[in-house]
């Protein structure tokens, strides 16, 4: 992910205001080393700006997704997680602890996959592999 200063400039270029709340969301994302939910980002942000609203956090995250600076991992079973890594890759999701692990795209290649009689040809596939992570495998 780009630095906070670069993201701030890109927000300005897109006609969006830069507020202390948005800067705090940028900083919270940089502080995460995993795939946080909006709630986790919010909990980080309120430590420095207690008055920030959840709506502001969601809007900032959605703006970053729309700008291509953040990926949203939507899983029907859980809250949306946000991924700072925007290159093409997949994810493994632990059914026990909920950990999300990045899987390089070259390890699973489905581009060009023909989907039966529908005439649909995939240009990109985002795969979520479910199972147990190394820490939970023995449980």
N, C-alpha and C positions, 0 to 999 in steps of 0.2 A: 504494500500500500504506500502511496505517496506520503510525503511529510505533511504535517498539519499546515505549514505555510503554503505548500503547493495546492493542497485541497482548498484552502481558503481562497486562493487566487482563482481556481477553477469555479468555485461557487460564485464569486464576483463576476467572472466572465459569462456565467450562465444567467446573470441577473438576479442571483439570490443573495440575500443579506448575510453577512458574517456577524454572528452574535457570540457573546461569551458562552452561551449554552451550546451552540453548534461546535465551537472550538473544543469545548469540554467533551463532546461526543467523539470528535476526532481523536482527542488524547486518550479517551477510554478505549477506543478500538485499538490504538497503538499499544496500549498496556496489556491487551489480551493476547494470549498465545494459543488460543483455541478457536472454537466456533461459537461465540456468545449468542445468547438470545437477546431480544430487545430489553427484557427485564434485567438481565445481567449488566448490560450497558448502562441502563438507567440507575441501577444500584451503585455502579462505579461513579457516574456523573453526580449523583446527589451528595456524594462525599465532599465535592468541591462547590457545588451549586445546589443547595437544598431546595430552592424554589423551582427548579426545572420541572417541567411537566413531562409525563410519559408521552403525550402527544408530540412534543418537540423532539424527543428521542426518536420516536417512530418516523416522524417526517424527515428528520435528518438522515436516518438509515435508508428510508425509501428514496430520498434524493440521491444518495450515494449509489444505490443500486441502479437508478435510472441513468446516472452518469457513467456507469460501467466501472466504478471504483470499488464496488463491493458486490458479492454474490449473495443472494438469498436462497437458503436451502429449505425448501418447503417440504415438510414431511407430515402426512396426515395424522400421524400418531403423536406428534409433539409440537411445541412452539417452533416457529421459524427460527433458524439459526443463520448467522451472518458470517460470511467467509471473506477474509481479507485477501486471500489468494484468488486472483481472478483469471489466472491461466487455466486452460482446459484440463480438468482433473476430475476424479470421482471421489466417492466417500464410502467408508466402512462405518457402520453404526452399531455400537454395542447394545444388545437388547437388555443387558443387565444394568449397566451403569450410565448408559446414554452417551458415552464418549464418541466423538466423531473424529475419524482418522482419515487424512488425505491419502488418496491412492493415485499415483501418476497415471495419466491417460494412456500412455503407451503400454501399460500393463493390461488394459482392457480396451480393445479397439472395436467399436461398433459403427464407426462412420461408414456410410455406404451400405449399411444393412438394409436388405429388401424386406419390407413388412408385408408378406403374403400377397393376396389378390387385391389389396387396397390400392396398389400403385404408389404407395408412399415410400420414399427413399429418405432415410435419415441423413442429415448433414452433421448432426452432433447428437451425442447421447450423454446424458448425465445419469450415472449409475449410483445407486445407494445399495451397498452390500450389507445385509443384516447378519448378525451373529454375535459372537462373544470376543471381546478384546483379550489380549494376553493376560491382563490382570484378573479378568473374570473367568477365563477359560477353565480353571480348576474348580470353580464353585459348583 
